[in-house]
Amino acid sequence: MKMFDVYSVHDVSIVTGRGSWVYDAKGDKYLDMYGGHAVISVGHSNPDYVEAVTGQLGRLGFYSNSVVISQQAELAEALGSVSGLGGDWQLFLCNSGAEANENALKLASFHTGRRKVISVGGAFHGRTSLAVAATDNPSIVAPINESNNVIFTTFNDLNALEQAFATAASDGGVAAVIVEAIQGVAGIKVVEVEFLRAVRSLCDKHGAVYIADEIQCGCGRTGRYFATDWADIRADIYTMAKGIGNGFPMGALAIAPHIKPRKGMLGTTFGGNQLACVAATAVACVIERDGLMNNAFEVGEYLMSELRKIHGIREVRGRGLMIGIELNPDFESVATKLLFGQHVFVGTASGGRVIRLLPALNVSRAEADVALAAIRKVLTPSC
């Protein structure tokens, strides 16, 4: 048997990691400024994380949601604290970001009795049925995923948002609006505060559910736990994954108190298992104890300030440690040159025209300087 060939991969095998550094099979060292798609939030092989996971594995790896799992209550308390949502909010645990968004959309439909969903142009919400239908990329939407229940509105366009609500009104109304406060896959595009506040206002007016997709932009990455927090509003459902488990597969929904559960409404075999819960609890506790949201904001501001001084960069955008670097058109293969020439991992978007920086939240300023020096060298070879 061989792997189903759907990934474009770099010819490098990473075998170990520590903090913001990873090492390949030959022992070569790389600075990880991408965190495996924003997954590594507290650093590779974080000691608290390793101790929590290995300790739990030595006691019990898994039992299903048919029994009381005390680790779920511990995680709910930790997430309520670090996010600022508190104890009245509800938690549903699953296995991935796509699954989190699937369940959020389904829950919104249950809650409102409606089927129409408003999504934003450029959105990426996952590759499964409902999530991919709400994703603005026809190339990954199979015919079976096509749906006339999703209305796409123009990015940061308040009039288009209002029109989408009006369009849905004649067909039963809007069940949910799903929004990434910062679109990662689209190239680190920041949704304006006014747009997010309009989503909140229109959801309140029309009785719709506001789903904040925090899969990539959440878990402290922007300097606040949820990127939506920068608009000083609350969503009705927050979806989380990626950084919540620091590499352990996990997804979650934080659900407002007014949305009521019923038995059998949602379900999962592996979601909220003992190992996943202790992993995510360790992550939440490290983020809060070590002030990693403040670090993410401060190091991110420093990075963006210095990046704007580098020749060859058209625009720098983002918040905290979610940074997009849009390059001038004459630059090519920059991510590849950084990886193999400078031993720095970065991500890309828009066909390589945008470099994405998504490092661990505890990346240091000194490590940021290493990345800046590498970027300067690639973009300005005479440096």
C-alpha positions in Angstrom: 0.0 0.0 0.0 1.1 3.6 -0.6 -0.1 7.0 0.5 -2.9 8.6 -1.4 -1.0 11.4 -3.2 -2.9 14.6 -2.3 -0.2 16.7 -0.5 2.6 18.8 -1.9 5.5 18.0 0.5 9.0 19.3 1.1 11.8 16.8 0.8 12.7 17.0 4.5 11.8 14.6 7.3 11.4 16.3 10.7 11.9 13.8 13.6 12.4 15.9 16.8 11.5 19.3 18.1 12.1 21.6 21.1 10.5 24.9 21.6 10.5 26.8 18.3 13.2 24.5 16.7 12.9 21.3 14.8 15.5 18.8 13.6 15.5 16.6 10.5 16.6 13.0 10.2 20.2 14.2 9.3 20.3 16.3 12.5 20.0 19.6 10.7 18.3 22.4 12.8 15.4 24.5 11.5 13.5 27.5 13.0 9.8 26.8 13.0 7.9 30.0 12.2 4.9 28.1 10.9 4.0 25.7 13.7 2.6 23.1 11.4 -0.3 25.3 10.2 -0.6 27.2 13.5 -0.9 24.0 15.5 2.1 24.3 17.8 1.0 26.9 20.4 3.3 26.3 23.4 6.3 24.9 21.6 7.5 21.5 20.5 7.9 19.0 23.3 6.8 21.5 26.0 7.7 19.9 29.3 4.3 20.5 31.0 2.5 19.2 27.9 4.7 16.1 27.7 4.3 15.3 31.4 0.6 15.7 31.2 0.1 13.4 28.2 2.6 10.7 29.1 1.3 10.6 32.7 -2.3 10.2 31.5 -1.2 7.6 28.9 0.4 5.6 31.7 -3.0 5.5 33.5 -5.6 5.3 30.8 -5.5 6.2 27.1 -9.2 6.1 26.2 -12.7 5.4 27.3 -15.8 6.6 25.6 -18.3 9.4 26.4 -20.6 6.7 27.9 -18.9 7.3 31.3 -18.0 10.3 33.3 -14.7 11.7 32.1 -13.3 14.0 34.9 -10.7 15.4 32.5 -13.4 17.1 30.5 -14.6 19.1 33.5 -10.9 20.1 34.2 -10.5 21.3 30.6 -13.8 23.2 30.7 -12.6 25.1 33.7 -9.2 25.8 32.2 -10.7 27.1 28.9 -13.3 29.1 30.7 -10.5 30.8 32.6 -8.0 31.4 29.8 -10.7 32.6 27.4 -12.5 34.8 29.8 -15.8 33.1 29.0 -16.3 31.9 32.5 -18.3 29.0 33.9 -21.7 29.5 32.3 -20.6 28.7 28.8 -20.8 25.1 27.5 -18.2 22.9 25.9 -18.5 20.3 23.2 -15.4 18.4 22.3 -14.5 16.7 19.0 -11.4 15.9 16.9 -10.6 18.6 14.3 -11.4 22.0 13.1 -13.7 20.8 10.3 -15.6 18.7 12.7 -15.9 21.7 15.1 -17.4 23.8 12.3 -19.7 20.9 11.1 -21.1 20.6 14.6 -21.4 24.4 15.1 -23.4 24.8 11.8 -25.6 21.8 12.7 -26.2 23.2 16.2 -27.2 26.6 14.8 -29.7 24.9 12.5 -31.1 22.9 15.4 -31.3 26.0 17.6 -33.0 28.2 15.0 -34.9 25.7 12.9 -33.5 27.3 9.8 -31.1 26.2 7.1 -29.5 29.2 5.5 -25.8 30.1 6.4 -23.9 33.3 5.5 -20.2 32.9 4.9 -17.6 35.5 3.8 -15.8 35.6 0.5 -12.3 34.0 0.9 -13.4 31.8 3.8 -11.9 28.5 4.7 -13.9 26.4 7.2 -12.8 22.9 6.4 -13.1 20.0 3.9 -16.0 18.0 5.2 -19.6 18.3 4.1 -21.1 21.5 5.7 -17.7 23.0 6.4 -16.6 22.8 2.8 -19.9 24.1 1.5 -19.3 27.2 3.5 -15.7 27.4 2.2 -15.1 29.8 -0.7 -13.0 27.5 -2.9 -15.0 25.6 -5.6 -11.9 23.4 -6.4 -12.3 21.5 -3.2 -16.1 21.2 -3.2 -17.2 17.9 -4.6 -20.6 17.7 -6.4 -22.1 15.9 -3.3 -21.0 18.9 -1.1 -22.7 21.6 -3.2 -25.5 23.3 -1.3 -27.9 26.2 -2.0 -28.1 26.8 1.7 -24.9 28.9 1.8 -24.8 32.6 0.8 -21.4 34.1 0.3 -21.1 37.8 1.1 -18.2 40.1 0.0 -15.3 40.5 2.4 -15.6 43.5 4.7 -18.7 44.7 2.8 -21.4 45.8 5.2 -24.0 46.5 2.5 -23.5 43.0 1.0 -23.9 41.5 4.5 -27.2 43.2 5.0 -28.3 42.1 1.5 -27.4 38.5 2.4 -29.8 38.6 5.4 -32.5 40.1 3.2 -32.0 37.4 0.6 -32.3 34.7 3.2 -35.4 36.2 4.7 -37.6 35.1 1.8 -36.4 31.5 2.3 -36.9 31.0 6.1 -34.2 33.3 7.4 -30.6 32.9 8.5 -29.5 30.1 10.8 -26.0 31.3 11.2 -23.2 33.6 10.1 -19.8 31.9 10.2 -16.8 34.2 10.2 -13.0 34.0 10.7 -11.9 37.2 12.3 -8.7 36.7 10.4 -8.7 34.6 7.3 -5.7 32.4 7.4 -5.8 30.3 4.2 -6.9 33.4 2.2 -3.6 35.1 3.1 -4.0 36.6 6.6 -6.8 38.9 5.7 -8.1 40.8 8.8 -11.9 41.3 9.0 -12.6 44.9 10.0 -14.0 45.4 13.5 -17.0 47.3 12.1 -17.9 44.2 10.0 -17.7 41.8 13.0 -19.8 44.2 15.0 -22.4 44.3 12.2 -22.5 40.5 12.2 -23.3 40.6 15.9 -25.9 43.3 15.4 -27.6 41.6 12.5 -27.6 38.2 14.2 -29.3 39.7 17.2 -31.8 41.5 15.0 -32.7 38.4 12.9 -32.3 35.7 15.6 -29.4 34.1 13.9 -26.4 32.4 15.5 -23.0 34.1 15.3 -20.3 31.4 14.8 -16.7 32.6 15.3 -14.4 30.3 13.5 -11.3 30.5 15.7 -9.6 27.4 14.3 -6.5 29.2 13.1 -6.8 32.7 14.5 -7.8 31.7 18.1 -6.2 30.1 21.1 -4.3 33.2 22.0 -2.5 33.7 18.7 -3.5 37.3 18.1 -2.8 38.5 21.7 -6.3 37.8 22.9 -7.7 34.3 23.3 -10.2 34.8 20.5 -9.4 37.0 17.5 -13.1 38.1 17.6 -12.3 39.7 21.0 -10.6 42.6 19.3 -14.1 43.8 18.2 -15.2 43.8 21.9 -18.2 41.5 21.1 -19.2 37.9 21.9 -20.1 35.3 19.4 -22.7 32.6 20.2 -20.4 29.7 19.3 -16.6 29.7 19.1 -15.0 26.8 17.2 -11.4 25.8 18.1 -8.8 23.3 17.0 -5.2 23.5 15.8 -3.4 25.3 18.8 -5.8 24.0 21.4 -4.0 20.7 21.6 -0.4 21.7 20.5 -0.4 18.8 18.1 -2.8 16.4 19.7 -5.8 16.1 17.4 -8.7 18.0 19.0 -11.5 20.3 18.2 -14.0 22.1 20.5 -17.1 24.3 20.5 -17.6 27.0 23.2 -21.4 27.4 23.3 -23.3 30.3 24.8 -25.7 29.5 27.7 -28.8 30.4 25.7 -28.2 27.5 23.3 -29.7 24.5 25.0 -28.6 20.9 24.5 -30.6 17.8 24.2 -29.5 14.2 24.4 -28.2 12.8 21.1 -28.1 16.2 19.4 -24.4 15.9 18.8 -22.0 13.0 19.4 -18.5 11.6 18.8 -16.6 8.5 19.7 -13.1 9.9 20.2 -13.9 13.6 21.0 -13.1 14.6 24.5 -11.1 11.5 25.3 -8.8 11.5 28.3 -5.6 12.0 26.4 -6.9 14.9 24.3 -8.4 16.6 27.4 -5.2 16.5 29.4 -3.2 17.8 26.4 -5.6 20.7 25.9 -5.7 21.5 29.6 -1.9 21.6 29.8 -1.9 24.0 26.8 -4.5 26.3 28.3 -2.7 26.4 31.6 0.7 27.1 30.0 -0.8 29.9 27.9 -2.3 31.6 31.0 0.5 30.9 33.5 3.3 32.1 31.2 1.5 35.1 29.7 1.8 33.8 26.2 -0.9 36.0 24.8 1.0 39.1 25.8 4.2 37.5 24.3 2.3 36.7 21.1 1.2 40.3 20.7 4.5 41.9 21.6 6.7 39.7 19.5 4.1 39.9 16.7 4.1 43.7 16.7 7.9 43.7 16.7 8.0 41.3 13.7 5.5 43.3 11.7 7.3 46.6 12.4 10.6 45.1 11.2 9.1 43.3 8.2 7.7 46.6 6.9 11.2 47.9 6.6 12.4 45.1 4.3 12.7 45.7 0.5 10.5 43.4 -1.6 7.5 43.3 0.8 4.4 44.9 -0.6 2.3 44.6 2.6 2.4 43.2 6.1 -0.9 42.4 7.8 -2.2 40.5 10.8 -2.3 40.6 14.5 0.0 39.0 17.1 1.7 35.9 15.7 -0.7 35.6 12.8 1.2 37.5 10.1 0.9 37.6 6.4 3.7 39.0 4.2 2.6 39.9 0.7 5.6 39.9 -1.6 6.2 42.0 -4.7 5.3 40.1 -7.9 9.0 39.6 -9.0 9.8 37.4 -6.0 9.4 33.6 -6.5 9.9 30.5 -4.4 10.6 32.5 -1.3 9.3 29.9 1.2 11.4 27.2 -0.5 14.5 29.4 -0.3 13.9 30.1 3.3 13.5 26.4 4.1 16.4 25.0 2.2 18.7 28.0 2.1 18.1 29.5 5.6 16.5 26.5 7.5 13.4 28.5 8.4 9.9 27.0 8.1 7.2 29.4 6.9 3.8 28.9 5.3 2.3 30.3 2.1 -1.0 31.5 0.6 -2.1 32.9 -2.7 0.1 30.7 -4.7 3.2 31.6 -2.8 2.7 35.4 -3.1 1.9 35.6 0.6 4.2 34.2 3.3 2.4 33.1 6.5 4.1 33.3 9.9 2.3 31.3 12.6 5.0 30.3 15.2 4.5 29.1 18.7 3.1 31.7 21.1 6.3 31.5 23.2 8.7 32.3 20.3 11.3 34.7 21.6 12.3 38.1 20.2 15.8 36.6 19.6 14.2 33.8 17.5 12.1 36.5 15.7 15.4 38.2 14.8 16.7 34.9 13.3 13.7 34.8 11.1 14.0 38.5 10.1 17.6 38.0 9.2 16.7 35.0 7.0 13.9 36.9 5.2 16.2 39.9 4.6 18.8 37.6 3.1 16.4 35.9 0.7 14.7 39.1 -0.3 17.8 41.3 -0.4 20.7 38.9 -1.3 23.3 41.7 -0.9 22.6 41.9 2.8 
